[in-house]
Amino acid sequence: MPAPFREQNGQFTIDLPGARAAFTTRRGGVSEGPYASLNLGFATADRPGHQDENRARLGELVGAPPAGWMYQVHGDRVAVLDDRAALDERPEIDGRATRLTGVALGALGADCLTVAVAGGGAVAIAHAGWRGLAAGVLARAVERVRELGDAGTEVHAAIGPGAGPCCYQVGPEVHAVFSDRPQARHGDTLDLSAIAAQQLAEAGAGTVHRLGLCTICHPELFFSHRRDRGVTGRQAGLAWLI
């Protein structure tokens, strides 16, 4: 586990300027079977009560305040949360940013990356699979933090777990989308985290931290849609101001 990430109650956390991010694992929840144990997803066949209890445990596990979630659509829209009353809504977006304190922003993944961005009194979370990366969702997240943040905001980012170059085989049509990033190709596999880090840097992020753990080849730690053929839970990336 690379510094400055640290383990907390079986989860991974990191401090960013004025903010904290957490990337959950499958440890510490109440779900059973293929969803064992900290399944945070909404659209799974897990018992709804188990998922609700798991989400309620996030405060104890990682110290996060009440979290708002998204209905993720693999696009590039990053919305601003400026009203606490909207925290319980699940808009169809792939990123959220805020200046509000006392709330957390959450994104779900089970091979897709979750990425936190912070600086200048603002914070954002984004969901980024290959489609989101191609659409530019991370540049939008950096843009939102800069818009919300103080003048001259310096932005930093943290990339959570996702399908890694060791396991993430894709077809020629996906490789063609990222033909301008040949360093991210490893034979038939693709390095999503490397693409994300480059995009964040190009968008102006000063420091980009990468957890660098593959969801596919760590079944003891992470859910993986590809490895488990769709019958699996969801881990999360969370970000909030401190």
Secondary structure in CASP SS format (residue, H / E / C, confidence):
PFRMAT SS
TARGET T0000
AUTHOR 0000-0000-0000
METHOD secondary structure of the structure
MODEL  1
M C 1.00
P C 1.00
A C 1.00
P C 1.00
F C 1.00
R E 1.00
E E 1.00
Q E 1.00
N C 1.00
G C 1.00
Q E 1.00
F E 1.00
T E 1.00
I E 1.00
D E 1.00
L E 1.00
P C 1.00
G C 1.00
A E 1.00
R E 1.00
A E 1.00
A E 1.00
F E 1.00
T C 1.00
T C 1.00
R C 1.00
R C 1.00
G C 1.00
G C 1.00
V C 1.00
S C 1.00
E C 1.00
G H 1.00
P H 1.00
Y H 1.00
A C 1.00
S C 1.00
L C 1.00
N C 1.00
L C 1.00
G C 1.00
F C 1.00
A C 1.00
T C 1.00
A C 1.00
D C 1.00
R C 1.00
P H 1.00
G H 1.00
H H 1.00
Q H 1.00
D H 1.00
E H 1.00
N H 1.00
R H 1.00
A H 1.00
R C 1.00
L H 1.00
G H 1.00
E H 1.00
L H 1.00
V H 1.00
G C 1.00
A C 1.00
P C 1.00
P C 1.00
A E 1.00
G E 1.00
W C 1.00
M C 1.00
Y E 1.00
Q C 1.00
V C 1.00
H C 1.00
G C 1.00
D C 1.00
R C 1.00
V E 1.00
A E 1.00
V E 1.00
L E 1.00
D C 1.00
D C 1.00
R H 1.00
A H 1.00
A H 1.00
L H 1.00
D H 1.00
E C 1.00
R C 1.00
P C 1.00
E E 1.00
I C 1.00
D C 1.00
G E 1.00
R E 1.00
A E 1.00
T E 1.00
R C 1.00
L C 1.00
T C 1.00
G C 1.00
V C 1.00
A E 1.00
L E 1.00
G E 1.00
A E 1.00
L E 1.00
G E 1.00
A C 1.00
D C 1.00
C C 1.00
L E 1.00
T E 1.00
V E 1.00
A E 1.00
V E 1.00
A E 1.00
G E 1.00
G C 1.00
G C 1.00
A E 1.00
V E 1.00
A E 1.00
I E 1.00
A E 1.00
H E 1.00
A E 1.00
G C 1.00
W H 1.00
R H 1.00
G H 1.00
L H 1.00
A H 1.00
A H 1.00
G C 1.00
V H 1.00
L H 1.00
A H 1.00
R H 1.00
A H 1.00
V H 1.00
E H 1.00
R H 1.00
V H 1.00
R H 1.00
E H 1.00
L H 1.00
G C 1.00
D C 1.00
A C 1.00
G C 1.00
T C 1.00
E C 1.00
V C 1.00
H E 1.00
A E 1.00
A E 1.00
I E 1.00
G C 1.00
P C 1.00
G E 1.00
A C 1.00
G C 1.00
P C 1.00
C C 1.00
C C 1.00
Y C 1.00
Q E 1.00
V C 1.00
G C 1.00
P H 1.00
E H 1.00
V H 1.00
H H 1.00
A H 1.00
V H 1.00
F C 1.00
S C 1.00
D C 1.00
R C 1.00
P H 1.00
Q H 1.00
A H 1.00
R E 1.00
H E 1.00
G C 1.00
D C 1.00
T E 1.00
L E 1.00
D C 1.00
L H 1.00
S H 1.00
A H 1.00
I H 1.00
A H 1.00
A H 1.00
Q H 1.00
Q H 1.00
L H 1.00
A H 1.00
E H 1.00
A H 1.00
G C 1.00
A C 1.00
G C 1.00
T E 1.00
V E 1.00
H E 1.00
R E 1.00
L C 1.00
G C 1.00
L C 1.00
C E 1.00
T C 1.00
I C 1.00
C C 1.00
H C 1.00
P C 1.00
E C 1.00
L C 1.00
F C 1.00
F C 1.00
S C 1.00
H C 1.00
R C 1.00
R C 1.00
D C 1.00
R C 1.00
G C 1.00
V C 1.00
T C 1.00
G C 1.00
R C 1.00
Q E 1.00
A E 1.00
G E 1.00
L E 1.00
A E 1.00
W E 1.00
L E 1.00
I C 1.00
END
